[in-house]
Amino acid sequence: MNTVIIIDSSCDLPLQFIEENKIPALGLICHLDGEDHVDDFGKTLTYEYFYKRIREGSMPTTSQINVYRFEELFKKYVKEGKAIIYLAMSSKISGCFNSATVAKKLVEEEFKQADITVIDTKSASIGEGLLVYNAYEMLKNGATKEEIVSWVEENKLNVQLWFVVEDLMHLKKGGRLSAAKANIGTLLQMKPMLCVDKEGNLKNTNNIRGRKKAIKSLFDRFEENMVLDENSVIAISHGDCFEDALYLKDIIIEKYKVKKVIINHVGPVIGSHTGAGMISLCFIGKHRVI
């Protein structure tokens, strides 16, 4: 039985990678300026336009993928005789995992031969994307469904995802920062550094004053938590600040040899909550201790 890996748009992988590998993907919904957009990796709602509106004051919101959409896509591949792996954004951040789990049960009740595995990646954005990238590399190299599922489960808490937010107002809107802290932090040019913890929650680890110092602190987290080999792939995502992403890449590869660096925009799913100027660094390293 062939295996298909299904993803959602919160993984923030480049559209080129999605299309080249013909990866089936479901888009979350971005509500922007009174209109609903299905997030399709920047194809219709472009990253440039999205962040332009953010900088002009728009405060978009997002909606998860409902049970029906998961059920229909799962049925499609079950009818084709394929085994399914769905890699979901952390259940502590989004309801997609729960919706997919309900859909899986419904499909299994209708199709007794259904082989569906839904995995809570305990991550988000490019952290989720890095697991997807490695899982697809395994699939292309002939790995079985069981081998892929086992690798993801064994490695998902080794995914280190660290990011710095530029605009504190979006964290305030999402309830992750009080209004007082957001206002004071803005005045003092404080940049919160966050990570995804071992439960899959977002955690504010410290606050850094100044943009360059904040980006350098991402490099410091890399040095503290990395486990490198000749096949190491790291990922950098950014809220429409490509030059900063290149700067972070340069200071890493100047000192360390890695196989590949993936750079891509933070899509509207995550960008609606982190705002313009967010920059993140992701790599598979030491087991999360936070």
N, C-alpha and C positions, 0 to 999 in steps of 0.2 A: 504493500500500500504506500503510495506517495505521500509525502508530508508537505503541508503548506503552513507557513508562518504568517499570521495576520498581525497587523500593527494598527496603532491609531496615530493621529497627527500630533499628539503631544510629544512624540519621540524626537522631533526637530532634526531629523536627518535630511541631507540635501535631496531635493527633488530628483536630481540626476541619478542618485543611487537607487531611489524608489523605482524610477521608471526603467532603468537598465536591468534591474532584477525582477521587474514585473511583480512587485510586492503588493498584495491586496491590503488596502488601508482604509480605515474609516475616519472621517474627519469630525472632530468636535465642532460645536457651533460657537462662532464669535458674534456677539451683538455689538455692532458699531454704528453710531450715529442713527439709531432707529432702524437699521437694517440687519438681517441675519445673514451671515456668511458661513458656509461650510469650509472649514480650514482644509485646504488641499495643498499644503506645503508651498504656498506662495504663488500658485499658478493663476488663480483668479483674484483673490485678495492679496495683492503683492505686498511684500515686506516693506518696500519703500513707501507705499501709500499708507499702510497701517501705522508705521512709525511717524510719518508726517502728521497724521491726525493725532497721534499721541502727543507729539510736541506742540500741537496747536490747542491742546486742552481736552481732547476726547478721553473719556474714561470707559473703555469697553468692558463688557462682561462676557462670560463663557457659559456654555451648557454642555453637559456630558452626553455621551452616546446612549440612546435609550435601548431597552431590551429588544424591541422589535427589529432595529437595524442589525444588532448582533445576531439575532435569531435567523434573519433572512440570509445573512452572509454565511453563517455556519451551515445552514441547510444546503446552500449552493455547493459547497465543497464536500459535504457528506454525500450528496447525490453523485458527485464525481468520483467517489470512492477514496477520498483523501483523508489522511489523519491531520488534525488541526492543532496548532499551537498558537495561542493568543498571548502576546506579551503586553501586559497592562501597566499603565501608570500606577504608582503607589496608591493603595486603597485608603491611605491616610490623607491623600490630597484630592482624589477624584472618586466618583462613584462608578467609573467605567468597569472596574474589576467586579463589583457587585452585580451590575447589569449583565455583564458577560457570563457570570456564574449562573444567574437565573436563566439566561438564554440557553446555555449549555444543557441545563436540566430539561428544559422544554424540548430541545432537539433530540436529546437522548431518549426521552419518552416516546417520541414519534418514530425515531430511527434507531432500532436496537443495535445496529452495527456501528453507530457513531463513535468515533474516537477523537475526543476533544479534551485538550488540556489548557486550562486558563491559569496563567502565572501572574501573581502579584510581584512585579519587579522590585518593589520597595524603592523605586526611583522615579524620576521624572525628567522631562526635557532630554538633553543629550546624554544623560545618564541612562535613561531608558533606551535611547538610541544606540549607545555603545553596546549594550546587550544584544539589541537587534542586529547590529552590524556583525558581531562575532557569531551569532546564531546562524545568520545567512551564509557566512563564510564556511561554517561547518556543513550546512546543508548542501552548498555547492560542491564541497569536497567529499560528499557521499555519506555523511553521518546519518545515523538512524534517528527517528523521532526520540527514542529513549535516551540516546546519547546527548542530543541537544537539550532535552528537558533536564537531564542530570547536570550538564555543564552549567546551565542557567541557574538552577537552584543552588549549586555549589558556589557559584561566583557572584551572585547578585549582591551580597553584602560586602563583597570586595570592591564594588563600584564606588569610587570616591567622587562625589559631585560637590564642588565648592563654587560659590558665586558671590559676586559683589553687585549691589544695587545702587544705582545713581540717584534715582528719583524716589524719595521716601514716601511721597504722597500715595503711590500705588500700594505700598505695604500697609499704609494707614487704612486705605479703602478696603483692603482685604482682611482687616482686623488683626494683622500680624505686628502692628506697631501702633502705640497710642498716639493720639493727635499731638499731645505735648511733646513726646519724644521725637515725633516726625518734624515738628516745627523747630525744636531746639537743634536737632541733628542737621537740618537744612541750613540753619544759620551758621553752625560750626563746620560745615562741609564734611560731616561725618558720613562714612560709607559703611553700611552694615555688611558684614560677611556672614553668609549663611551656608549651611550644608544640609544634606539629607541624612538623617540619623538612622540607626539600625532598625528602628520601627517604621521607617519610611516617612517620618514627619520632617517638615522644614524646621531647622533650628538656627537661631541667631547665635553665633559663637563669639563674635566680638565686633567692635566698631572701630573703623580706621579713618584717620583724618587725611584727606587728600586722595586724588584719583590715582596718581602714579604709585603711591605707597600701597594703595588698595590692590592694584594689579600685581605689584611685586609680592604681596602677601599670598596671592593665589599660587605663585611660583614656590613660595615657602611651604605651603601646604603640600604641594607636589613633592618637594624634597623630603618632607617628613613622612609621607605615606606611600610613596611609589614602590613598586616591585617591578623592575624592568628586565626584559629579555629582548632578543633580536626580533620578536614578533609583536612588540608592544605597540598598541594604537592608542593615541590620546585624542580627545575631542574638545574643541573650544566653540562655544556658542555665544552670540552677542546680540544685544538689542540695538542693531543698526549703528555699531561703532567698530567697523571692520579694521581700522588702523590700530585700535587697541588690541583687537584679537591677534593681528599680525605681530604686534610688539610682544605679547605674551608668548606666542609661538617662538619668536626669535630668541627670547631669553632662555627658553627651555632647550631648543635644539642646539644652541650655542654650547651648552654644557653636557647634554645627554643625547644619546643616539636612540631614536625611535623609528619604527617601521613606517608609520603614517601619522599625519596630523589632519583630522577632519575639522574644517571650519564651516560653520553655517549660522544663519540668523536664528535667534529665538523666535519661534512662530507666535501667532496671535493667542494660542491657548495659554502659554506661559507668559508671553509678553504683556497680556492684559493685566497681569498681576504684578509684574516686575518693572514695567515701564521701559522707556528708552534708556540706553546707556548701560544696561545690565551686561555683565560679562561673566562667563562661567568656564570652569576647567574640569574635565572629567577624565578619569583613567581607572584602570583596574589595578588596585594596589593592595595595601594591607586591609585586613578585616576591620570594618567600622567598629570603633570603640565608643563613639558618642551615641 
